[in-house]
Amino acid sequence: MGVYDFWTHGSSVQVEYPDRVKYIRRSGDGTIIRQEHGTWNWFHFPIPTPTIINNTKTKYDVVYLKARTGNKAIQSEPKEAFISEIGFLDIGKIEPNYQLPSVAIVGENCSAEIFGISKKLPEKEVKNGLVICVRVEFKPDPDFDKTYPPQPVGEIIFFGAGARFKV
């Protein structure tokens, strides 16, 4: 049996509601996204997906995400943005059993391996192609009018996402 990890770089992330984003920069490190406090958005990572290897249908059983919340450059609190949900789809077919609600990943060094987070799942045969969907909430800032300079946005940096496939 072969095991294969396929990743996509953070610069490939797609924003579901781009009108909510205040700042986006794609670079060799990944994608930096800043959005107003009190808002949320979905971010999607298309994963290169082998459906057949050596004439054998593949299965997936682990998903990965590497990201960081908070903006060290402006020394803001890392709690300004957090991942509230991670799900994935196999080309349009949402896998409700595999949504990971209330993950609440906060800060740079989290115990879950998606900062890195890796999530072991029941093995499932690949039908078409995978996309990892990440919901990020940019928390309201109760001290917004008291800070100087004001910090009107939360920040997340996506470094990459991936999945493990087996034959």
N, C-alpha and C positions, 0 to 999 in steps of 0.2 A: 504494500500500500504506500502510495506517495502522498506527501503533505506539501502544500504550496501556499505561501503567503503572497498576496497581491496587494499592493498599495497604490494610492494616488497621492500626489503632492498637494499640499494645502492650497497652492495657487489655483487649483482646479475647482474649488468650492463654488457652488452656484447659490445665489441669494434669491429666496422666494419672493420677498417683498422689497425690491431695491429702493422704492420711494421712502422707506423708513430709515435707510442707511445715511448717516451724515458724512462718513469718510470710509473709503476702501482703498487699500493699496496691496497689490500683488507683487511679490518679490521672490528672490531665491530662498528666503526663509519660510515663506508661506503667504497667508493673507491676513492683514490686519483689518478689522471691521470695528467702527465706532458708531454707536447708535444712541439716541436720546434715552435718558433714564425714564422708566415707567412704560417702556415699549417691549416688544418681543419680535422674534423673527425665526424662520426656518432656514437652515443652510443644508445643502444637498451635495454629497460627494459621490459621483459616479465611479464605481469600482471596476477595473478591468476584470472580467469574469469568464473564466474558462468553463464551458458547459460540458465539454468532452475532452479527456486526455487519454491518449493511447486507446481509443475506441471504448472508453469507459465513462459513463455519466459521472460528473463530480458532485460532491456534497460540500456544504459549508457548515462550520460549527463554531467559528469565533469571528467577532467583529472588533475592529480597533479604531481608536481616535486619539490623536495627539493635538493638544490645544493648551492655551494659557489664557486665563482671564486676568484683568487688571492691566494698568498702564504704568510700568515702572518709570517711564520717562517723566510723567507728571506726578509720580509718587502718590497715586490714588489707592484707595483700598481695593484689594482684590475681590471684594464682595459686590462690586458694582455690576457684574454680569455673571450669570451662572447657567449651566446646562440643566434644563428642567426635564428634558425627554430626549431619548435616542430611539429611533426606530429604523427599520429598513424595509425596502421593497424589492421584490424580484420582478422587474419590469411591470410596473403597474399593479401588481398583486400585493397589497399590504399584508404583512405577516403580523396580525394582531397579537399572537402569542409571544412574539419576539420584540414587541415594543418594550422599552425600559423606562417606564414613567417614574418621575420623581427621583431622578439620578442625583440632582442637585450637586453637581461637581463645582466646587468653589476653590479658587486659589491655584497656585502654580504646582504645588506638590501634593497630590491627592493620593489616597491609599488605593483607589481604583486605578487600574493600569491604563485608562484612556488618557491621562495627562502624563503618561500614557494610561488609557483605559483599554482593557481587553475584556470582552464579555464572552464567556463560554456559553454556547447554545446547544440545544438538542440538534443532532445532525439532520440536515434537510437537503434533499436533492435540488440542485440548481435547475431552474426552468429556463431562464433567459439571461438576465443581467441584473446585478445588484446595485442599489443606491442606498447609502447610509444617510439618514435624515436626522438633523440635530436641531432641537428647539432651544434657543438661547433667550433668556429673559434679562433685560437690563433694568435692574431694580430702581425704584424711585429713590431719590436722594433727599432725605428729610432736611438736611442741612444745606441744600443747594444755595439758598440765598445768604448763608452765613460764611461760605468758604471764599477765600480769595487766593488766586483767581478762581472764579466759579468753574466747576467741572460739569458741564451739561450733558456729557456723554459717558456711556460705559464702553468697555473695549474687550474684545476677544481676538486672539490670534490662533488661526488654524494652521498646524504644521503638516498634517496628513491624516489619511484614513485608509483602512484596509480590511481585508477578510482572509480567513484561512480556508483553503479548499483541500478536500481529500478525494482520492480515487481508490 
